[in-house]
Each structure stands twice: as structure tokens, then as C-alpha cells.
Amino acid sequence: METPLVRHRGKSPQQTNFFVRSPQMRQETAVLASVCYLLGVMPSSMVSDAQRSMPGMQRGEALCEAFETYLRLVPTARISFEHAVFLVVALARGDELHAGPCADCTGLIVLDRYTPAIRRCLACEEDLQGRLVLES
């Protein structure tokens, strides 16, 4: 006899700090956001009413493909599909999260509205810390 699939019910994710709470989460978020941009999930400009205007069959299929790609790239992924949907909407709105280039390598990073203007990706932060240690 098969055990029934347990479905978690409750509110959809609504906290953008989930994506930027640690350097590792910022890195995972950047990977997912990069794939979403590459596969056309993200709109070309900001969308104020993203939850209403963005849904569609093409974008939904692209998001599924982006999420599957993210899971292949990040074996210990901590971002759920529901969080991925929320990330896309939050980035499209641009009011709490935005994507931009790393100050050093120009790789994509995701920032919240409280982040200082100059930010680095995790790899560049670690490289900078290593250089500072060697110099001292």
C-alpha cells in the first residue's frame, strides 16, 4: 500500500530576506536568478503588478526549466519552487530585491534595498579576504 503524498499547506513565501540572509543564500539566489534571466523567465523591464501580469504558459514552462536547471547546478539546494516563484515576482517588481553585477567580476548578484551600493559575489568576497590576510 502506498503512503499518501504529504503536501505542505500554508501561506506562500513573502519574506525577501530569505534570499539574502547569508552569503551562501545570496550565492544560491544568484544562480537561480541567473538561470531565470538566461531562460527568459524574467521580464526585460520592471513590472509593478508582476503577480497579475507575468503569469503565462510560456513563462511557467521556462520557470520550471530554470528551477530544474538550478537543482542540477546546486545539489544541496535550499530554495523551493515556491520561493523561486516569489523570487521572480520580487525581482520583476524591483521594490525589495534587484539584480546587478558584482563589483569585481560582474557576475550577477541579488541585492536587497538595504544593501550598500558596492557589493561582491561570494567568490570575490572570499578572494578579497584571502588577499587581505596575505597582505597583513
KAPE-V115826 format. One record per residue. N is the residue number from 0. PSI is psi in degrees with one decimal (999 if undefined). BURIAL is 1 if it has 9 or more other ideal C-beta (glycine too) atoms within 8 Angstrom, else 0. Layout:
BEGIN
n=N psi=PSI burial=BURIAL
n=N psi=PSI burial=BURIAL
END
This chain:
BEGIN
n=0 psi=131.7 burial=0
n=1 psi=141.7 burial=0
n=2 psi=138.5 burial=0
n=3 psi=147.7 burial=0
n=4 psi=127.4 burial=0
n=5 psi=123.2 burial=0
n=6 psi=127.6 burial=0
n=7 psi=129.7 burial=0
n=8 psi=155.8 burial=0
n=9 psi=-171.0 burial=0
n=10 psi=147.3 burial=0
n=11 psi=156.6 burial=0
n=12 psi=139.6 burial=1
n=13 psi=3.9 burial=0
n=14 psi=110.6 burial=0
n=15 psi=-21.9 burial=1
n=16 psi=-16.1 burial=0
n=17 psi=-37.7 burial=1
n=18 psi=-17.5 burial=1
n=19 psi=16.9 burial=1
n=20 psi=-18.4 burial=0
n=21 psi=161.1 burial=0
n=22 psi=-37.7 burial=0
n=23 psi=-39.8 burial=0
n=24 psi=-36.8 burial=1
n=25 psi=-38.1 burial=1
n=26 psi=-46.2 burial=1
n=27 psi=-42.7 burial=1
n=28 psi=-40.7 burial=1
n=29 psi=-38.7 burial=1
n=30 psi=-49.2 burial=1
n=31 psi=-45.3 burial=1
n=32 psi=-41.7 burial=1
n=33 psi=-46.5 burial=1
n=34 psi=-40.0 burial=1
n=35 psi=-40.7 burial=1
n=36 psi=-44.2 burial=1
n=37 psi=-34.4 burial=0
n=38 psi=7.7 burial=1
n=39 psi=16.7 burial=0
n=40 psi=-38.1 burial=1
n=41 psi=139.1 burial=1
n=42 psi=160.8 burial=0
n=43 psi=-16.3 burial=0
n=44 psi=170.0 burial=0
n=45 psi=146.7 burial=0
n=46 psi=113.0 burial=1
n=47 psi=-37.2 burial=0
n=48 psi=61.2 burial=0
n=49 psi=-37.9 burial=1
n=50 psi=-29.6 burial=0
n=51 psi=-43.0 burial=0
n=52 psi=-18.1 burial=0
n=53 psi=-32.4 burial=1
n=54 psi=143.6 burial=0
n=55 psi=160.9 burial=0
n=56 psi=-46.9 burial=0
n=57 psi=-47.2 burial=0
n=58 psi=-38.3 burial=1
n=59 psi=-45.1 burial=1
n=60 psi=-41.3 burial=0
n=61 psi=-37.9 burial=1
n=62 psi=-41.8 burial=1
n=63 psi=-44.2 burial=0
n=64 psi=-42.0 burial=1
n=65 psi=-42.5 burial=1
n=66 psi=-41.0 burial=1
n=67 psi=-39.8 burial=0
n=68 psi=-44.7 burial=1
n=69 psi=-44.3 burial=1
n=70 psi=-33.2 burial=1
n=71 psi=-33.9 burial=0
n=72 psi=-30.3 burial=0
n=73 psi=90.7 burial=1
n=74 psi=-29.8 burial=0
n=75 psi=42.6 burial=0
n=76 psi=136.4 burial=0
n=77 psi=-1.4 burial=0
n=78 psi=121.6 burial=1
n=79 psi=168.5 burial=0
n=80 psi=-38.8 burial=0
n=81 psi=-39.9 burial=0
n=82 psi=-34.7 burial=1
n=83 psi=-42.9 burial=1
n=84 psi=-45.7 burial=1
n=85 psi=-40.7 burial=1
n=86 psi=-45.9 burial=1
n=87 psi=-45.3 burial=1
n=88 psi=-44.3 burial=1
n=89 psi=-41.6 burial=1
n=90 psi=-37.0 burial=1
n=91 psi=-38.1 burial=1
n=92 psi=-43.0 burial=1
n=93 psi=8.8 burial=0
n=94 psi=-26.6 burial=0
n=95 psi=-33.4 burial=0
n=96 psi=147.8 burial=1
n=97 psi=155.3 burial=0
n=98 psi=145.0 burial=1
n=99 psi=177.3 burial=0
n=100 psi=148.2 burial=0
n=101 psi=141.3 burial=1
n=102 psi=-23.1 burial=0
n=103 psi=-54.7 burial=1
n=104 psi=-7.2 burial=0
n=105 psi=12.2 burial=0
n=106 psi=156.1 burial=1
n=107 psi=133.7 burial=1
n=108 psi=154.5 burial=1
n=109 psi=129.1 burial=1
n=110 psi=150.1 burial=1
n=111 psi=171.7 burial=1
n=112 psi=-12.7 burial=0
n=113 psi=-3.4 burial=0
n=114 psi=136.7 burial=0
n=115 psi=156.4 burial=0
n=116 psi=-40.7 burial=0
n=117 psi=116.9 burial=0
n=118 psi=156.1 burial=1
n=119 psi=154.0 burial=1
n=120 psi=168.5 burial=1
n=121 psi=-41.6 burial=1
n=122 psi=-43.1 burial=0
n=123 psi=-34.9 burial=1
n=124 psi=-45.2 burial=1
n=125 psi=-39.1 burial=0
n=126 psi=-43.7 burial=1
n=127 psi=-43.7 burial=1
n=128 psi=-40.5 burial=0
n=129 psi=-40.2 burial=0
n=130 psi=-38.0 burial=0
n=131 psi=-39.3 burial=0
n=132 psi=-43.7 burial=0
n=133 psi=-32.7 burial=0
n=134 psi=-24.4 burial=0
n=135 psi=999 burial=0
END
